[in-house]
């Protein structure tokens, strides 16, 4: 699937054009439900690939290579086809772009680090709470009104996160530290998403994500060099995991979600995305022989219910830069 076509279908959907009849383009026979399933399976592999790579590579190095490889994959499409859009950006917009990339770098570092300390189930569920933080930050920073389902969802999600934390505290302080890192990953991803909402209003998808990926990659590489984290010398199998974590969840997974978002209601896509922690947990159970504890399962159910309730009040735009695709609130309209 051509990322240019992926973006165009999403843009047509955003402007309310009928599916399959956008500006004279032929109807696409590929079933959107299948694309959604492919996206779900692909993005669910991220935590397992990262865990396998962590046997040989530090978390910071994995984050650095993950964004670097993703940037290299997107560059041949972004530079020749979308560079013209960057000419019209103001210095303020470039500053926002850099900040968005910095938040994405922090997201990947904290979330990937959490996978080395806590369970896959706890890590993925907690990092998926970012839509709740988006809603909270929109209220605190942007004075956007919180709808009742969002408030209820926030309360349920907090209870679920506390249950996960209490259960992991009995397993050792490293588990609790991993949970906190996953929450930091959710908070930083929420910041990235809020900035993205503003920049995406005037940029196509590829024109936005490439500079953000590249910024995050450079910052993570610099951080790895400063802290003397090894960036080479890995086993061939580790390089395979690094390539897969960049290609499968990011390119295949998020491209599939973007394509489906251009043909299906965003609410339907967002509810499907909530199954990603379940897929990640099942893959970890099968491949890593890691079964979640009863408290983690209970907390995960509560948290996912909270996210589902909290995002039921009209979420329509997708954040597509992180390992977890989540639906964010629409930009505030000027009156």
N, C-alpha and C positions, 0 to 999 in steps of 0.2 A: 504494500500500500504506500503510495507516494505521500509523504508528509504535507506536500502542497495541497493535495486533494483532501487530506484529512482536515487541514485548517479551513479550506474553503467550505466544506460541508458544514463544519461547526459554525462558521460565520453566517452562512445562509440560514441555518436554524435559528441563530441569535436574532436575525432580522425578520423572522416569522415567515419565510418563504416555504411553500409546501415541500415536503420530503419527496425527493425523486424528480422534482420539476423545477429546480433552482436555475433560473436564468437560462433555460433551454438545455441544461445538461441532461443526459439520459438517466433513467432510473437505474440505480445500482442494485444488481440482483443479490449481492452478498448479504446474507441475513444479519441484521444488526445484533440479534440475540447471540449469534455465534461469535461475533466480534467481541461482545461483552464477556462471553465465557472465556475466550482466548485471553483477553485482558486480565480477567480474574486469576486464571491459572498462572499467567506469566508474572504478574506482580506478586503473587503468593510465594514465588521461588526466591525472592530477594533475601529474606532472613536466613534461609538455608544455605544459599551460596556464600553469604557473608560469614556465617558460622564455620563453614568448611575452609574458607580462606584464612580465618583467624587462627587456624592451627599453625600457620607459617608466617603470617604477616600481621603487624600491629594495626589496630583499628584506625588510627590516623592515616596510615599509608593506604589502607583499603579505601577510605573515604576519598583520599587524593586521587588515586588511580581510577576510582569509580567515576568521578566527575571529569577527569582528564580523558578517559576513553569515551565517555558519552559525548564530550565536546568534539572529539575527533570524528565520531560517527555523524554528528549533525553538521559539522563544518562544511563538507562538500556541497550540501544543499543550501545552507544558510548564507554563505558568503556570496556566491554568484547570483543568487535569486533574490535576496532580501537586503543586501547591503544598502540599497538606495533608501530604505526606510530609516536607517540610522542617521542619514545626513540631516534630517529635519528635527532631530532630538535637541532640546536645549540642554545647557549644562546642568540644570536642576533635574531634568529627566535622566541624564547620565548618572548623576549622583544617586538618584533613586534606584537605578539599575545596579549600581555597585553595592548599595545597601541590601538590595534584594539578593544579590549573589552572596554577600557576606552572611546573611541570615540562612541561606540555603546551605552554605558551607558549615555553619554551626549546627544546623539540623542534622546533616549527615554525620558529622563527627560525634555528636552526643548520642544519636540513635544507634549508630554502629557500635560505639563504645558500650552502650547498654546491653547489647547482645552478648558481649563477653562476660557480663556479670549476672544477668538475670535470665529467666526463661524466655524462649521465643514468644510464647503465648502472652506473658505479661508485657514484654517490650512492645510487641506489635499492637496490642490493644491500647496501651497507654499512649503510644505515639499517634494513634488514630483519633485521639481526643482533640486534635487540632481544630476541627470545626467549632467546637465549643469555645475554645480560646479566641477564635476569629470573632465569634458573636460577642464575647465578653469585651475584647479590645475595641470592637466597633462601637459598643455602648460607652466605654470609658473614654476612648480617645476621639471618636468621631461623633459622639452624641447621637448615635442611631438607636432607635427605640427597640428594646428587647420584647419579642412576642412571648406570650404565655408558654407555648410549647418549648421555646428556647430556654426559658427560666427553669421549667420542670426538667428538661433534658440536662441542663447544667447540674441541678441538684442530684439527679439519679447518677450522672456520670461521676460526680465527686464521690458519692457513696461507693460506687464500684471501684474507683481508683484506691480509696482508703482500704477497702476489703483486700485488694491485691497487695497493697503495701503491708498490711497487718500480717497476711499470710506469708509474705516473703521475709518479713522481719524475723520470723522464727527459724528461717533457713540460714540466717547470717546477715551481717551488715552489708556484705558485697551485693546480695540480692536487692536490698533496699536502695543501695547506691545506684544499681542498674535501673531500678524503677524511676528514681529521680532523674537520671540521665534521659530516660525515654520521655518523661514529661517535659524536660528541657528541649528535647527534640520536637515535641508537639508545639511548644510555645514559639520556638524559633521558626518552625514551618508556618505557624499562624502569621507571624510578622512578614515572612516572605510572601504569603498569599495576599495579605492586605496591600502590600506594595504592588504586587502583580495585578490586582484588580484595577489600580489606577493606570499603570503603564499599558495594560492590555487594551484599554479603551482606544488607544491610538496606534497600536502595533499588532501585526499578525503574530500568530503563535510562534512560528520559527524565529522571526525577527526578535522576539522577546527572550525565548529560552536559550538561544545560543550565547549571547553576551552574559546572561546570568550563569549558565553552566561554566563558561570560560572563566568568569570572575571567581566563582567558587573553587574551580580547579586550581587556579593560580594561588589563591589564598591558602588552600589546604597543602599544596606542594611547598609553599614557603614555610608554613608551620611545621611540616614534616622535616624539612631541612634544618630549621632552627633548633628543633628538639632532637635532632640526630636520629630520627626514625628511619630504618632501612627502607629504601624504595626499590631496590633491586636484590638479586641473589636468591629469589624465591625458587621453589621447586616448580617444574613445568605444570604440575597439577594445580598449583596455586594461581599461576597465570591464567589457567583455564577458568577457574572460579571468578577471577577478577573480570575477565572478558565477558563471561556469562552474566555477571551481576550488572554490567553496564548495558549489555545488549538485550537480554530477555526482559527483565522487569521494566527498564526504561524505554527502550525503543519499541519493542513488540507490545509490551503491556500498555504503556501510556498512549501509544499510537492507536491501539485498538479501542481504548476508552474514548479517545478524542473522536474517532470515527463513529462509534456508537452514539456519542453525545450529539452528533449532527443528525441522527436519525431516530432517536428515542427521547422521551421526556427526561429531563435532568433528574427529577425525583426518582424515577425508575433506576437510572444509572447510579445515583447516590446510595440507594438501598442495596443494590448489588455489590457496590464497593464495600459495604459493611461486612460482607462475607469473606473479605480478604484475610482478616485475622484468623478466621476459622480455617481457611485454606493453608495459611502459614503454619498454624499449629498442627494440622494434620500431616503436612509435609515433614515438619520437625519430628513428629512422632514416628513416622515411617523411616525417614532417612537418618535421623540423629538419635532415635530411640529415647526421645525426651517427652515424657507424659506430664501434662500439667497437673498441679495439685488441686484438691477440691476447692480450696479458697481461691485459687487463681481462676478456676472455671466459674465459680459463683461471681467473683468480681468482674470477670470478663463479660458475663451475661448482663450484669447490671450496667456496665459501662457501655456496651454496644446498644442496649435498650435506650440509655440516655442519649447516645449520639443519634440514634434513629428518631427519637422524639424531638430532640433539639434541632434536627435538620429538616423537620417536616413542615416548617413554616414558610416555604417559598425559596429554597436555595436553587440557584439556576446557573451558576458559573462554575467551571471546574478548575481546580489547581492541578497542574500536570507536571510539575517539576520535581517533586519529591518522589521517594519510593512508594509513598502511599498517595493514591489519587483520591482526594476528598472534595466534596462539593461545598463551595463557599457562597456567602450571601451575595446578592447582586449589588453592583455599585449604587451608592445613594444618588438619587436623581435630583437635579436642581429644580426648585419650584419656580 
